[in-house]
Amino acid sequence: MEEDFDLFDKIAEEDPFPYSDRVHLDFLELFDDARILEVLQGLVPQHRVAVILAYVYGFTAREIGEITGRPMGTVLSWLHRGRKQLERELWEYAVSHHLIHRGAVRR
């Protein structure tokens, strides 16, 4: 299930950077702007909007609710689901594009 996926746990479990003291940052550095945009395109549209407004533009959940005309609970749900979907999509992108493979990292 999508919401059970946790990027930090997956990275720790798979250990794609065995000699790194900053494994999570090393993972995120695999993604330039073009790769991030490609991954974001795969998100459910409402989730993508909420994630971009929150994490790119810095809007609060309350502000996103005002912008989208949705209750804050809905926005919080979109943010949670969007983050989880983004985590899964980043991992799957990294694997499918051979950015990580059995402990070896390719940039």
N, C-alpha and C positions, 0 to 999 in steps of 0.2 A: 504494500500500500504506500502511496506517495507520501503521506504524512508521517510514516514511520521512518523514512529516510533521513539520516542526519549526516551532513557532509563532514563535520568534524570527526564523528565516530568512524565514518567510512575511510577517511584519510588516515586516521590512527590505525585502523584495522589493516588496511592495504599497505601502508607504509611506502608510498611511492618515492619518498626522499629519505632513504635510510641514514644518511649522514648529516641531516639538517637539524638545526636547533630551532628552526622556524618553519616547520613543515606546512602549516596552514597558509602562511604568507607566500611560501614558495609555490604552493598550488595556485593561489590567486594570481601570481605573477605570470602564469602560463597564458593568461588571457589579456590580449591587447583590446583596444576599443572595438575593433571590427569583430573579434570573436565574442565579446560581451554582447554586442548588438545582435549578432546571429543567435545567440542563446536566448536573449530577451524576446526575440520574435517568436520563439516557441511557447511562450507563456500564454495562458488564457488571457484574453484581452483585458478584462477587469483587473486581474492580478497584475498584469504588466503595467497598467496605468498607475495602480496604487504603489507598486514597487518603485517605479520611476519617480513619481511625485515625492515619495518619502525619502528615497536614498540618493537620488540625483539632485533633486531640487530642495530637499530638506523640509518639506511640509509635514505638519503633524497630522495625526489621524483625524483630529477634529477639522482641520483645514481641508483635508482631502474629502471628508464628508460634505463640507460646504461646497467644494468645487464640483463634486460628482452628484450632489443632491441625494446622498445615501446616508443612512444612520451610521453613527460611529461604530456600532457593533458589526455592521456589514463591512465597513472599511477595515476594521481590525481582523476580521476573518479573511478578507482579500489579502491583507499584508502577510498574515501567517501562512496562508496557502501559497501565496506568491513566492515567499522566501523558500518554502519547502520545495516548490516546483523548480525554482531557480537553482537551488543546491543540487537537486537530482539532475537537472539539465546540464549544469556545469560539469558534474562528474561524468555523465554519459558522453558529453562532447569531448572531454579530455581523453576518455577511453577510445571512443570511435575515431578520433582524429590522431590517435597514437601519440598524444602529448605525454601520456604516462603509460608504462607497460612493465609489469613485473619488476618494480623497483627502479627502472631506468626512466629517466625523464628526457624528453626531447623538446627543444624550444623552437 
